[in-house]
């Protein structure tokens, strides 16, 4: 969850580290710290509780720290409360080893007890301090190299980690190691970079290496050497990141979230056009053949958070169009019930980062059972992308706001592509219908743009009326229930208002007792076959005093007889309405948060990429 950076080169390190951390603050913002050294001089270490700006103030934006080598960290607390003592970097008792860490060390208490018996003292409550002092212990015990010390430590640490470590005796290098937590290494013009995620280094280089699981690296200025767990050198292929550096900036918007909402037409268009040409879908780039598709007997969609909601929405399209049974599973629960998987099934893992810990674990469970896996991810070279049998890359570009918007929409577009192509290959739809639905898919970016142009002001006005409410409920049926789940999540995670989504048919099974005078209820009605049933549900809650918003398609104007406020979306084939209906709900969550004066991009207690369990 935390963000780590590192730099070694010809420039002053501290400003580069702070800039990199500013691009990673979405990964955690409880505390931050940097450690910088200049050759053989002692390391200068500065830490601060709270947002990165506190660290920037302490260091005069890095100008007061001199040295061309350093590491930095922005923290999302797991072990130990947010405090300056628990902030990274951590160091050994004699400052021989200094390191930063992203992940969770599960056996840290056992290791801490061992090190305490060896005479080590601990000043923090973190598992990271244990890792740093364990490396120091093995470095001194065996009098070996940094690589020797790190690999001895790696085989004794249980859990996940991305580590960047500086050794007092090796001033010309930073050492890195990884297991199940993201890390990339970049090089450019005789300088080298370490980061948890691409945006941190995008302005400096697009040439990166992806360090594999249980691998180490020695990072020197302009040169990176990789090692396996045995300490043997290994070769890595240099990759080029195609993301535009400007995509990681706000570009005049007040918040990244609003910028990313407005980037949805492009994200969806780019994702669609990556596999659609001349009216045909082509999946050969992801090595998924027609024979593979015909042999699928069952689909398991596995994901967390918003990606899980993508799966919920996609389930309706896949089952209706392709007639393949679909189960949607929470990745955090998937492997704990020892799932019984169809040997001819397909497990689809959806993850923006490709590093979500529970999703990685679910992927490995599927592979252990010999089931084909398909990853829908946004980050090239991520763990899930590397380990899955097949990969569908969404082209959303970097997403900075903790609350996902454009990545969600790109994922949903990708899943609708799969639904449509699977339907064609399995002879569930005719060519004429297929061509019409491809055109419908390709119309989505323009229709999303129309929503953004036409409805923002009205939604902002309505959102202001909700800013002081205590509870908000979302209702829907079928695919509209799936989109209600995402709308509710957006509301609660950035506005801190209690919000729940319910399948409207469940109202009478207890939920309606929660409705009282003035309670906002947002109803989604885009499915024509379910429209009248939803109207009845709206009448039910209105009779209990609910304040109603309706979200439906153009033409359903009789909804205004029931709803107090209505938002209309353009018409599109009903298999794809979720791609449009989500946009007003994203805007609603955003404007309620703004009206409440909250930090939209960095909601409390949350981080962008959940890389620990």
C-alpha positions as CSV (number, residue, x, y, z in Angstrom):
1,X,0.0,0.0,0.0
2,X,2.9,2.4,0.8
3,X,4.9,4.2,-1.9
4,X,8.7,3.9,-2.2
5,X,11.2,5.8,-4.4
6,X,14.9,5.8,-4.9
7,X,17.4,7.7,-6.9
8,X,21.1,7.6,-7.7
9,X,22.7,9.8,-10.3
10,X,24.2,13.2,-11.0
11,X,21.5,15.4,-9.5
12,X,20.5,16.3,-6.0
13,X,18.4,13.4,-4.8
14,X,16.0,15.0,-2.3
15,X,13.9,17.1,-4.7
16,X,13.6,14.1,-7.0
17,X,12.5,11.9,-4.1
18,X,9.9,14.4,-2.9
19,X,8.6,14.8,-6.4
20,X,8.3,11.1,-6.8
21,X,6.6,10.7,-3.5
22,X,4.1,13.4,-4.5
23,X,3.0,11.1,-7.4
24,X,2.7,8.1,-5.0
25,X,0.9,9.8,-2.1
26,X,-2.3,8.1,-3.3
27,X,-0.7,4.9,-1.9
28,X,-0.5,6.2,1.6
29,X,-0.3,9.5,3.4
30,X,0.0,8.8,7.2
31,X,3.7,9.9,7.2
32,X,6.7,10.3,4.9
33,X,10.4,10.3,5.1
34,X,13.6,10.5,3.0
35,X,17.2,9.4,3.5
36,X,20.0,11.1,1.4
37,X,23.7,10.6,1.3
38,X,26.6,12.2,-0.4
39,X,29.4,9.7,-1.1
40,X,31.0,8.5,2.2
41,X,29.4,11.2,4.3
42,X,26.9,10.1,6.9
43,X,23.3,9.6,5.7
44,X,20.9,12.4,6.4
45,X,17.5,11.2,7.5
46,X,14.3,13.3,7.8
47,X,10.8,12.0,8.7
48,X,7.4,13.7,9.3
49,X,4.0,12.6,10.4
50,X,1.1,13.5,8.2
51,X,0.9,14.5,4.5
52,X,3.9,14.9,2.3
53,X,3.8,18.6,2.6
54,X,5.0,18.4,6.2
55,X,8.1,16.6,5.0
56,X,8.6,19.1,2.2
57,X,8.4,22.0,4.8
58,X,11.0,20.3,7.0
59,X,13.4,19.9,4.2
60,X,12.7,23.2,2.3
61,X,11.4,21.1,-0.6
62,X,14.5,19.0,-0.4
63,X,16.9,21.9,-0.9
64,X,18.4,21.6,2.6
65,X,19.5,18.0,2.0
66,X,22.7,17.4,0.0
67,X,23.5,14.2,-1.8
68,X,23.0,12.4,-5.0
69,X,21.7,9.1,-3.7
70,X,18.7,8.5,-1.6
71,X,15.5,6.6,-0.8
72,X,12.0,7.8,0.3
73,X,8.7,6.5,1.5
74,X,5.1,7.6,2.0
75,X,3.2,5.4,4.5
76,X,-0.1,3.8,4.8
77,X,0.0,2.4,8.3
78,X,-0.3,-1.4,8.9
79,X,1.9,-2.2,11.8
80,X,2.1,0.7,14.2
81,X,0.1,3.9,14.4
82,X,0.9,6.9,12.2
83,X,3.8,8.7,13.9
84,X,7.2,10.0,13.2
85,X,8.9,7.1,14.9
86,X,7.0,4.6,12.7
87,X,7.7,6.6,9.5
88,X,10.2,5.2,7.0
89,X,13.1,5.0,6.3
90,X,14.1,2.8,9.1
91,X,17.7,2.1,10.2
92,X,19.9,-0.4,12.1
93,X,21.2,0.6,15.5
94,X,24.5,1.9,14.1
95,X,23.0,3.4,10.8
96,X,24.8,0.6,8.9
97,X,21.6,-0.2,7.0
98,X,18.8,2.2,6.1
99,X,15.7,0.9,4.2
100,X,12.1,1.5,3.1
101,X,9.5,-1.1,2.7
102,X,6.1,-1.7,1.1
103,X,4.2,-4.8,2.2
104,X,3.5,-6.8,5.3
105,X,6.0,-9.1,7.1
106,X,3.8,-11.8,8.7
107,X,6.4,-13.3,11.0
108,X,7.8,-10.0,12.1
109,X,7.2,-10.7,15.8
110,X,9.1,-14.0,15.6
111,X,12.0,-12.2,13.9
112,X,11.9,-9.3,16.3
113,X,12.2,-11.7,19.3
114,X,15.2,-13.3,17.6
115,X,16.9,-10.0,17.0
116,X,16.2,-8.8,20.5
117,X,17.9,-11.8,21.8
118,X,20.9,-10.9,19.6
119,X,21.1,-7.5,21.2
120,X,19.1,-5.4,18.8
121,X,16.9,-2.6,20.1
122,X,13.7,-1.3,18.5
123,X,12.3,2.2,18.5
124,X,9.2,1.6,16.4
125,X,6.2,-0.7,16.2
126,X,6.7,-1.5,12.5
127,X,7.5,-4.7,10.7
128,X,9.8,-2.7,8.5
129,X,12.3,-2.0,11.2
130,X,12.6,-5.7,11.8
131,X,13.4,-6.3,8.1
132,X,16.1,-3.7,8.1
133,X,17.8,-5.0,11.3
134,X,17.5,-8.6,10.0
135,X,19.5,-7.6,6.9
136,X,22.0,-5.9,9.2
137,X,22.3,-9.0,11.3
138,X,23.1,-11.3,8.3
139,X,25.4,-8.7,6.8
140,X,27.5,-8.7,9.9
141,X,27.2,-12.4,10.7
142,X,28.5,-13.7,7.4
143,X,30.6,-10.7,6.5
144,X,29.4,-11.1,2.9
145,X,28.0,-8.7,0.3
146,X,24.7,-6.8,0.4
147,X,23.2,-9.4,-1.9
148,X,24.2,-12.2,0.5
149,X,22.7,-10.4,3.4
150,X,19.5,-9.6,1.6
151,X,19.0,-13.1,0.2
152,X,19.5,-14.7,3.7
153,X,16.8,-12.3,4.9
154,X,14.4,-13.0,2.1
155,X,14.3,-16.7,2.8
156,X,13.4,-16.0,6.4
157,X,10.8,-13.4,5.9
158,X,7.2,-14.5,5.4
159,X,4.8,-12.1,3.8
160,X,5.1,-9.5,1.1
161,X,7.7,-6.8,0.5
162,X,9.3,-4.4,-1.9
163,X,12.5,-3.2,-0.2
164,X,15.0,-0.4,-1.1
165,X,18.1,-0.5,1.1
166,X,21.3,1.5,1.5
167,X,24.5,0.0,3.0
168,X,27.0,2.3,4.7
169,X,29.9,0.4,3.1
170,X,28.5,0.7,-0.4
171,X,27.8,4.4,-1.1
172,X,27.6,4.0,-4.8
173,X,24.5,1.7,-4.8
174,X,21.0,1.1,-3.6
175,X,19.9,-2.5,-3.2
176,X,16.3,-3.6,-4.0
177,X,14.3,-6.8,-3.4
178,X,10.8,-7.9,-4.1
179,X,8.2,-10.4,-3.2
180,X,4.5,-9.8,-4.1
181,X,4.7,-6.0,-3.8
182,X,5.1,-3.8,-6.8
183,X,8.4,-2.3,-7.8
184,X,9.9,-0.9,-11.0
185,X,13.4,0.2,-11.8
186,X,14.2,2.9,-14.3
187,X,17.4,4.2,-16.1
188,X,18.1,7.3,-18.1
189,X,21.2,9.4,-19.0
190,X,23.5,7.7,-16.4
191,X,20.9,7.9,-13.6
192,X,18.7,5.2,-12.0
193,X,15.3,5.3,-10.3
194,X,13.3,3.0,-8.0
195,X,9.6,3.3,-7.5
196,X,6.4,1.5,-6.5
197,X,4.5,2.7,-9.5
198,X,5.2,4.3,-12.9
199,X,3.9,7.9,-12.2
200,X,6.7,8.5,-9.7
201,X,9.4,8.4,-12.4
202,X,7.5,9.1,-15.6
203,X,8.9,12.7,-15.9
204,X,12.5,11.3,-15.7
205,X,12.4,8.1,-17.7
206,X,10.2,5.7,-19.6
207,X,12.8,3.0,-19.7
208,X,12.1,0.5,-16.9
209,X,12.8,-2.9,-15.7
210,X,10.3,-5.1,-13.8
211,X,11.9,-6.9,-11.0
212,X,10.4,-10.4,-10.5
213,X,9.3,-12.2,-7.4
214,X,12.1,-13.3,-5.1
215,X,14.6,-11.3,-7.1
216,X,17.1,-8.6,-6.0
217,X,18.9,-5.7,-7.8
218,X,21.9,-3.5,-7.3
219,X,21.0,-0.1,-8.5
220,X,23.9,2.2,-9.5
221,X,24.0,5.4,-11.5
222,X,22.8,4.4,-15.0
223,X,23.4,0.7,-14.3
224,X,21.2,-2.0,-12.7
225,X,22.3,-5.6,-12.0
226,X,19.7,-8.3,-11.2
227,X,20.1,-11.4,-9.0
228,X,18.1,-14.5,-8.2
229,X,17.6,-15.8,-4.7
230,X,20.9,-17.8,-5.0
231,X,22.8,-14.6,-5.6
232,X,23.5,-15.4,-9.3
233,X,23.3,-12.6,-11.9
234,X,20.3,-12.7,-14.2
235,X,19.3,-10.8,-17.3
236,X,16.3,-8.5,-17.6
237,X,14.7,-6.9,-20.6
238,X,14.3,-3.2,-20.6
239,X,10.7,-2.1,-21.3
240,X,9.4,1.3,-22.5
241,X,6.4,2.9,-20.9
242,X,4.2,4.6,-23.4
243,X,2.2,6.7,-20.9
244,X,2.4,10.5,-21.4
245,X,4.0,12.3,-18.4
246,X,1.2,14.9,-18.6
247,X,-1.3,12.2,-17.8
248,X,0.1,12.0,-14.2
249,X,-0.6,15.8,-13.7
250,X,-3.9,17.6,-12.9
251,X,-3.9,19.6,-16.2
252,X,-5.8,22.5,-14.7
253,X,-8.5,20.4,-12.8
254,X,-8.9,21.0,-9.1
255,X,-8.6,17.3,-8.3
256,X,-7.2,14.2,-10.1
257,X,-10.6,12.6,-9.7
258,X,-12.4,15.2,-11.8
259,X,-9.6,15.1,-14.4
260,X,-9.9,11.3,-14.6
261,X,-13.7,11.4,-14.9
262,X,-13.2,13.6,-17.9
263,X,-10.6,11.2,-19.3
264,X,-13.1,8.4,-19.5
265,X,-14.1,8.9,-23.1
266,X,-10.5,8.6,-24.2
267,X,-9.8,5.6,-21.8
268,X,-12.8,3.8,-23.2
269,X,-12.0,4.7,-26.8
270,X,-8.4,3.6,-26.5
271,X,-9.3,0.3,-24.9
272,X,-11.9,-0.5,-27.5
273,X,-9.8,0.5,-30.4
274,X,-6.9,-1.7,-29.2
275,X,-9.0,-4.7,-30.1
276,X,-11.6,-3.4,-32.6
277,X,-10.7,-2.6,-36.3
278,X,-13.0,-2.4,-39.3
279,X,-16.0,-3.4,-37.2
280,X,-14.4,-6.6,-35.9
281,X,-13.1,-7.6,-32.5
282,X,-9.7,-9.3,-32.6
283,X,-8.4,-11.0,-29.5
284,X,-5.3,-12.7,-31.0
285,X,-3.0,-10.2,-29.3
286,X,-3.9,-11.8,-26.0
287,X,-3.4,-15.3,-27.3
288,X,-7.0,-16.3,-26.8
289,X,-8.0,-18.4,-29.7
290,X,-11.5,-19.3,-31.0
291,X,-10.9,-22.9,-29.9
292,X,-10.1,-21.6,-26.4
293,X,-13.3,-19.6,-26.3
294,X,-15.4,-22.5,-27.5
295,X,-14.1,-24.8,-24.8
296,X,-15.0,-22.5,-21.9
297,X,-17.6,-24.2,-19.8
298,X,-17.7,-21.7,-16.9
299,X,-16.3,-18.3,-16.2
300,X,-15.2,-17.1,-12.7
301,X,-14.7,-13.4,-12.4
302,X,-12.5,-12.6,-9.4
303,X,-11.7,-9.1,-8.2
304,X,-11.8,-6.6,-5.3
305,X,-13.5,-3.3,-4.7
306,X,-14.6,-1.4,-7.9
307,X,-13.2,-4.2,-10.1
308,X,-15.5,-6.6,-8.4
309,X,-18.4,-4.3,-9.3
310,X,-17.1,-4.4,-12.9
311,X,-17.4,-8.2,-12.7
312,X,-21.0,-7.9,-11.3
313,X,-22.0,-5.7,-14.3
314,X,-20.2,-7.9,-16.8
315,X,-21.9,-11.0,-15.5
316,X,-25.2,-9.9,-17.0
317,X,-23.8,-9.2,-20.4
318,X,-21.7,-12.4,-20.7
319,X,-24.5,-14.7,-19.6
320,X,-27.1,-13.0,-21.7
321,X,-25.0,-12.7,-24.9
322,X,-22.6,-15.6,-24.7
323,X,-24.7,-17.9,-22.6
324,X,-21.8,-19.0,-20.5
325,X,-22.5,-19.4,-16.8
326,X,-20.6,-16.8,-14.7
327,X,-19.7,-16.6,-11.0
328,X,-18.4,-13.4,-9.6
329,X,-16.1,-13.9,-6.6
330,X,-14.4,-11.6,-4.1
331,X,-10.7,-12.2,-4.5
332,X,-10.3,-11.7,-0.7
333,X,-12.5,-14.8,-0.1
334,X,-11.8,-16.8,-3.2
335,X,-9.1,-19.2,-2.0
336,X,-10.2,-19.5,1.6
337,X,-13.2,-21.7,0.9
338,X,-11.0,-24.1,-1.2
339,X,-13.0,-23.4,-4.4
340,X,-14.0,-26.3,-6.6
341,X,-13.3,-25.1,-10.2
342,X,-14.4,-26.5,-13.5
343,X,-11.3,-27.8,-15.3
344,X,-12.6,-26.3,-18.5
345,X,-13.4,-23.0,-16.8
346,X,-11.8,-19.6,-17.3
347,X,-10.8,-17.4,-14.4
348,X,-10.8,-13.7,-15.2
349,X,-8.8,-11.5,-12.8
350,X,-9.7,-7.8,-12.9
351,X,-7.2,-5.3,-11.3
352,X,-6.2,-1.8,-12.2
353,X,-2.7,-2.1,-10.7
354,X,-2.2,-5.7,-11.4
355,X,-0.7,-5.9,-7.9
356,X,-3.7,-6.3,-5.7
357,X,-2.6,-8.8,-3.1
358,X,-5.8,-10.8,-2.8
359,X,-6.2,-10.9,-6.6
360,X,-2.7,-12.1,-7.1
361,X,-3.4,-14.9,-4.5
362,X,-6.6,-15.8,-6.3
363,X,-4.8,-16.0,-9.6
364,X,-2.2,-18.4,-8.2
365,X,-4.9,-20.5,-6.7
366,X,-6.5,-20.9,-10.1
367,X,-3.2,-21.7,-11.7
368,X,-2.4,-24.3,-9.0
369,X,-5.7,-26.0,-10.0
370,X,-4.7,-25.9,-13.7
371,X,-7.4,-23.5,-14.8
372,X,-6.8,-21.1,-17.6
373,X,-6.5,-17.5,-16.4
374,X,-7.1,-14.2,-18.2
375,X,-6.0,-10.9,-16.6
376,X,-7.8,-7.6,-17.3
377,X,-5.2,-5.1,-16.0
378,X,-4.0,-1.5,-16.7
379,X,-0.3,-1.8,-15.9
380,X,2.0,-3.5,-18.3
381,X,4.5,-5.8,-16.6
382,X,2.5,-6.0,-13.3
383,X,2.5,-9.3,-11.3
384,X,-1.0,-10.3,-12.5
385,X,-0.1,-9.5,-16.1
386,X,3.1,-11.6,-15.9
387,X,1.6,-14.6,-14.3
388,X,-1.7,-14.9,-16.1
389,X,-2.1,-17.2,-19.2
390,X,-3.7,-14.4,-21.2
391,X,-3.8,-10.6,-20.7
392,X,-6.2,-7.9,-21.9
393,X,-4.6,-4.6,-21.2
394,X,-6.9,-1.6,-20.6
395,X,-5.5,1.7,-21.8
396,X,-6.6,4.1,-19.1
397,X,-3.2,5.5,-18.4
398,X,-2.1,6.3,-14.9
399,X,-4.9,6.8,-12.4
400,X,-3.9,8.9,-9.4
401,X,-7.1,9.5,-7.4
402,X,-7.8,6.8,-4.9
403,X,-11.4,6.5,-6.0
404,X,-11.2,4.8,-9.4
405,X,-13.2,6.2,-12.4
406,X,-11.5,5.9,-15.7
407,X,-9.9,2.5,-14.9
408,X,-13.4,1.2,-13.9
409,X,-14.8,2.4,-17.2
410,X,-12.0,0.9,-19.2
411,X,-12.3,-2.4,-17.4
412,X,-16.1,-2.5,-18.1
413,X,-15.5,-1.8,-21.8
414,X,-13.0,-4.6,-21.9
415,X,-15.4,-7.0,-20.3
416,X,-18.2,-6.0,-22.7
417,X,-15.8,-6.7,-25.6
418,X,-15.2,-10.2,-24.2
419,X,-18.9,-10.8,-23.8
420,X,-19.6,-9.8,-27.4
421,X,-16.7,-11.8,-29.0
422,X,-17.5,-14.9,-26.9
423,X,-21.1,-14.7,-28.1
424,X,-20.0,-14.6,-31.8
425,X,-17.5,-17.4,-31.5
426,X,-19.9,-19.6,-29.7
427,X,-22.7,-18.9,-32.3
428,X,-25.0,-17.2,-29.9
429,X,-25.6,-14.1,-32.0
430,X,-25.8,-13.5,-35.8
431,X,-23.4,-11.4,-37.7
432,X,-25.8,-8.6,-38.2
433,X,-26.5,-8.4,-34.5
434,X,-22.8,-8.6,-33.8
435,X,-22.0,-5.7,-36.1
436,X,-24.7,-3.6,-34.5
437,X,-23.4,-4.3,-31.0
438,X,-19.8,-3.4,-32.0
439,X,-21.1,-0.1,-33.3
440,X,-22.9,0.4,-30.0
441,X,-19.7,-0.3,-28.1
442,X,-17.8,2.2,-30.2
443,X,-20.5,4.9,-29.5
444,X,-19.8,4.8,-25.8
445,X,-17.0,7.4,-25.7
446,X,-19.1,10.1,-27.4
447,X,-22.1,9.4,-25.2
448,X,-19.9,9.6,-22.0
449,X,-18.7,12.9,-23.3
450,X,-22.2,14.1,-23.8
451,X,-23.1,13.3,-20.1
452,X,-20.0,15.3,-19.0
453,X,-21.0,18.3,-21.1
454,X,-24.7,18.3,-20.3
455,X,-25.3,17.2,-16.7
456,X,-22.4,18.4,-14.5
457,X,-24.0,21.6,-13.2
458,X,-27.4,19.9,-12.4
459,X,-25.7,17.1,-10.6
460,X,-23.5,19.6,-8.6
461,X,-26.7,21.4,-7.5
462,X,-28.3,18.2,-6.3
463,X,-25.2,17.0,-4.6
464,X,-25.1,20.2,-2.5
465,X,-28.5,19.2,-1.1
466,X,-27.1,15.9,0.0
467,X,-23.9,17.2,1.7
468,X,-25.4,17.2,5.2
469,X,-27.2,13.9,5.1
470,X,-26.3,10.9,7.3
471,X,-27.4,8.0,5.0
472,X,-27.9,7.5,1.3
473,X,-29.3,4.4,-0.3
474,X,-29.0,3.2,-3.9
475,X,-31.5,0.8,-5.6
476,X,-31.4,-1.2,-8.8
477,X,-32.3,-4.4,-10.4
478,X,-30.2,-6.6,-12.7
479,X,-27.3,-4.7,-14.2
480,X,-28.6,-1.6,-12.5
481,X,-28.0,-3.2,-9.1
482,X,-24.4,-3.8,-10.1
483,X,-23.9,-0.1,-11.0
484,X,-25.7,0.9,-7.8
485,X,-23.0,-0.9,-5.9
486,X,-20.3,1.2,-7.6
487,X,-22.3,4.4,-7.1
488,X,-22.6,3.6,-3.4
489,X,-18.9,2.8,-3.1
490,X,-18.0,6.1,-4.7
491,X,-20.2,8.0,-2.3
492,X,-19.0,6.4,0.9
493,X,-15.3,6.3,0.1
494,X,-14.9,10.0,-0.7
495,X,-17.8,11.7,1.2
496,X,-17.7,9.6,4.4
497,X,-21.5,9.4,4.3
498,X,-23.0,6.0,5.2
499,X,-24.2,4.6,1.9
500,X,-25.5,1.2,0.9
501,X,-26.8,-0.3,-2.4
502,X,-29.6,-2.8,-2.4
503,X,-31.2,-5.0,-5.0
504,X,-34.6,-3.3,-5.1
505,X,-36.5,-6.6,-4.8
506,X,-35.0,-7.0,-1.3
507,X,-36.6,-3.8,0.0
508,X,-39.4,-5.7,1.7
509,X,-36.9,-8.1,3.4
510,X,-35.8,-5.6,5.9
511,X,-34.2,-2.7,4.0
512,X,-37.3,-0.5,3.8
513,X,-37.3,-0.2,7.6
514,X,-34.2,2.1,7.2
515,X,-36.1,4.7,5.2
516,X,-37.4,7.7,7.1
517,X,-38.4,11.2,6.3
518,X,-35.9,12.9,4.0
519,X,-33.6,9.9,3.4
520,X,-32.0,10.2,0.0
521,X,-32.6,7.2,-2.3
522,X,-30.9,7.1,-5.7
523,X,-32.6,4.6,-8.1
524,X,-31.1,3.4,-11.3
525,X,-33.5,2.3,-14.0
526,X,-31.9,1.6,-17.4
527,X,-33.3,-1.9,-18.1
528,X,-36.6,-1.6,-19.9
529,X,-37.9,-5.0,-18.7
530,X,-37.4,-3.9,-15.1
531,X,-38.5,-0.3,-15.4
532,X,-42.0,-0.7,-14.1
533,X,-40.9,-2.8,-11.2
534,X,-38.3,-0.2,-10.2
535,X,-41.0,2.6,-10.4
536,X,-43.1,0.6,-7.9
537,X,-40.0,0.3,-5.6
538,X,-39.5,4.0,-5.9
539,X,-43.2,4.6,-4.9
540,X,-42.7,2.3,-1.9
541,X,-39.8,4.3,-0.5
542,X,-41.3,7.6,-1.3
543,X,-44.4,6.7,0.7
544,X,-42.0,6.3,3.6
545,X,-40.6,9.8,3.2
546,X,-37.6,9.1,0.9
547,X,-36.1,12.0,-1.2
548,X,-35.8,10.4,-4.6
549,X,-33.3,10.7,-7.5
550,X,-33.9,8.7,-10.6
551,X,-31.2,7.8,-13.1
552,X,-32.7,6.5,-16.4
553,X,-32.4,6.8,-20.2
554,X,-33.8,9.5,-22.5
555,X,-37.5,8.9,-23.2
556,X,-38.5,7.6,-19.7
557,X,-39.9,11.0,-18.8
558,X,-42.8,9.7,-16.7
559,X,-40.3,9.0,-14.0
560,X,-40.6,12.7,-13.1
561,X,-44.1,11.8,-11.7
562,X,-42.3,9.9,-8.9
563,X,-38.7,11.2,-8.6
564,X,-37.8,14.5,-7.0
565,X,-34.7,14.8,-9.3
566,X,-33.9,13.0,-12.5
567,X,-30.7,12.5,-14.5
568,X,-31.0,11.1,-18.1
569,X,-28.3,9.2,-20.0
570,X,-28.2,8.7,-23.8
571,X,-29.7,5.5,-25.1
572,X,-27.5,2.6,-25.9
573,X,-28.0,-1.2,-26.2
574,X,-29.0,-2.2,-22.7
575,X,-26.1,-4.6,-22.3
576,X,-23.8,-1.6,-22.2
577,X,-25.9,1.0,-20.2
578,X,-23.7,0.5,-17.1
579,X,-20.9,2.3,-19.0
580,X,-23.0,5.4,-19.1
581,X,-25.0,5.2,-15.9
582,X,-21.8,5.1,-13.7
583,X,-20.7,8.6,-14.9
584,X,-23.5,10.6,-13.1
585,X,-22.9,8.5,-10.0
586,X,-19.1,9.3,-10.1
587,X,-20.0,13.0,-10.4
588,X,-22.5,12.8,-7.6
589,X,-19.9,11.3,-5.2
590,X,-17.3,13.9,-6.3
591,X,-19.5,16.9,-5.8
592,X,-20.8,15.7,-2.4
593,X,-17.3,15.3,-1.2
594,X,-16.3,18.8,-2.5
595,X,-19.4,20.3,-0.8
596,X,-18.3,18.8,2.4
597,X,-14.8,20.3,2.1
598,X,-13.0,16.9,2.0
599,X,-9.8,15.8,0.3
600,X,-11.3,14.1,-2.8
601,X,-8.2,12.4,-4.1
602,X,-6.9,11.1,-0.7
603,X,-9.8,9.9,1.4
604,X,-9.0,9.0,4.9
605,X,-7.7,5.5,5.7
606,X,-7.6,4.4,2.1
607,X,-4.9,3.8,-0.4
608,X,-5.0,3.4,-4.2
609,X,-3.4,0.0,-4.5
610,X,-4.1,-2.7,-1.9
611,X,-0.9,-4.7,-2.1
612,X,-1.3,-6.2,1.4
613,X,-3.9,-8.6,2.7
